Amino acid sequence: MIVRDDGDSFLLITQPEHARLARDIVSAIRTEPALRGGTRDSILLATLEHDNGWQEVDSGPTIDPATGRPCDFINGPARVKHELWPRGIRRVAQVDLRAGALIAQHALTVYSYRAGEPEWQPFFVAITALRDDMLRQIACFDGPPRDDFDREYRCVRLGDSFSLQFCNGWAKPQVTFGYRAELNGSSLAISPDPFGESVVPLRVLARRIGARRYVNDADLRAALAAVEPEWLDGCACGDVPSSGLPR
């Protein structure tokens, strides 16, 4: 779950909803060569489903007992993450092995900062084994095919990064694979322009609840059940200042 502070409210966005927006963003990218190849559909599927292991978690949101705040995707318990990623990878791999391998690569990438923690070693061993088995099955384990796979993964990571920035309302500029993205209000400006001068609409579904201390999980779930979802709208475009050159 994404938990965004918005004045006297929390905006809660599920991980699959964030991933849907990530897919929409990637489908509009024109600068990544991998998206012009025969694996485009696998890339888009991996981007859409990269957080599908969170479905079960987000359907029963919990609080941090120490703060009474809804648990988010960053601060939730490690054991939950260790369970959900293999589940999500296997779910997608049943449909598309390449997409499953891309999601496994994503899990290894986004948690790379945990690599030195003993608690996380079984996670890295298991996910690496899953990824490598799928890479061998699709003949992408090494050589030029592996380079192609790495280019495909760039697209998944870019979509995830741009979508997270919008959904979380992160105003601080983010740099991912050489792209600099900055959120101004509801507009995400990216340099160099990945969209071929197009303006890409951004739309994500959220639930707004009071920014207060929740007594327990049931209290949080009751608050969510009592509100209607709302759309958060914005746009993404190339960041081209008045000089006509990317910033």
Buried (B, 14 or more C-beta within 10 A) or exposed (E): BBBBEEEEBBBBBBBBBBBBBBBBBBBBBEBBEBBEEEBBEBBBBBBBBBBBBBBEBBEEBBBBEEEBBBBBBEEBEEEBBBBBBBBBBBBBBEEBBBBBBBBBBBBBEBBEEBEEEEEBEEBBEBBBEBBEBBBEBBEBBEEEEEEBBEBBBBBBBBBBBBBBBBBBBBEEBBEBEEBBBBBEEEBBBBBBBBBEEEEBEBEBBBBBBEBEEBEEBEEBBEBBEEBEEEEBEBBBBBBBEEEEEEE
